[in-house]
Amino acid sequence: MLTEGLVVAHECLGEEAQRLRRLVLKGPIARTAKAGQFVAIQVQDSSISSFDPLLRRPISLAEISQDQDEITLLYRIQGRGTEILARARCGEQLSVMGPLGNGFSLPIEGELWLVAGGIGIFPLYALAQSALAQGLMVRLFWGGENQSFLKSAGLPAWQALGIPIHLSTLDGTLGVQGIVTGQVQGRLSELFGQTNQADPISPVQISVATCGPKKMMQAVTELCRNFAVPVQVSLEERMGCAVGACLGCVCTLVDESGKYLHKKVCQDGPVFLGEEVVWDESC
Ligand code: FAD
């Protein structure tokens, strides 16, 4: 759906040095949206031309409020497009396409583990909210550079959900020093006993949803495979049109019979089963 979103809030998220922003748009997208979907938002430098830059920028839905007809987008200013977006003021209308993509599937029961690296945390908040609303147990593993980043990128909002949270930072300023996969591995081993057991069984049914750097999602998928834990991964390829026409975001998957398939992240994803993603794209 191509529609307009009214900017009802647009503010700096946390410390300015982190270059993070929170943008709330009012419009019809919230009515049909689900966690894991995204919007393609038009950013225009009107001082140059209304077609510059030409391509919309994909941003995930961090919160969906059907009651208020509002979606919240959290983003980091990376380059020209997001720099222009950061200038949008309350009361402006922005052209948004969405909701796009497939979104996450919620398990029927058990414990949902969310594993985030850096700003990969953003789409997982909407997922946590819908999982909690459905009565699922939710546990967060989140790794970032340092304490300042984690606090700026929404840690207080996560703490307010009252769920168990395992943090890691590269410099050790908050949580365990190291990368987030270490914490996931530790918790899996605690639950299932030692790895490489012939038939590992957990007392509670676990499923995992992850978003962040590709290497991290690959590592999470491999860890979970050892324990037959299902993993959904949200891929973030660079996108052109965001509606499946330009083939700019194609990724390779492999099906159960070993056949390679090419899928569009914008239309068939961005969420895929970790086990079907071909992480080494040279095949
Ligand atoms: P550019 O000048 O285009 O690029 C600046 C830098 O960002 C370059 O180093 C470039 O390689 C890198 N970059 C650009 N696009 C991507 C991408 N897709 N993935 C990784 N690196 C990229 N960002 C958020 O901050 N919050 C979100 O919720 C969010 N959700 C996304 C959901 C999807 C499905 C996808 C595909 C991307 C998402 N991104 C998100 C990434 C965001 O779209 C890019 O950061 C943005 O397009 C950069 O545009 P730009 O013009 O500012 O930067």
Residues whose N, C-alpha, C, O or C-beta is under 5 A from the ligand:
A	BS01	FAD	F38 R57 P58 I59 S60 L74 Y75 R76 Q78 G79 R80 G81 T82 E83 F122 L235 E236 E237 R238 M239 P270
